[in-house]
């Protein structure tokens, strides 16, 4: 796996992780769990942005995972 493939996979995986947690967040009533889930979403978003920036620097367009 080369560097661009790594960032492409990181973008897809972190974007998918963010979406998964976001979908579950509305079903959770425990405020501590919601807080923890929100922290995880922040981490996923951080890695998504990092990967997107690296791909943009290489003039590559990040692609979302197909449903």
Phi, psi and omega in degrees: 000124178275177185298317180293322176296322177300311181293326177296315179292320177299318179298311181298312184293317181290325177293319179293320178297317178300313181298320181296314180294320179299320179295326181277335186304320181291346182263359184256133179255338181290120186292329178291318177295319177300318179298313179299319180296321178296322177297320177296320178299319178299319178296315177300317181295321178301310181292327177297314179295317179302311180296318180298317179298317179296319178293319178297322177300326179270011179059039176248145178262119179295143181244138175283153176295136178285144179277000000 
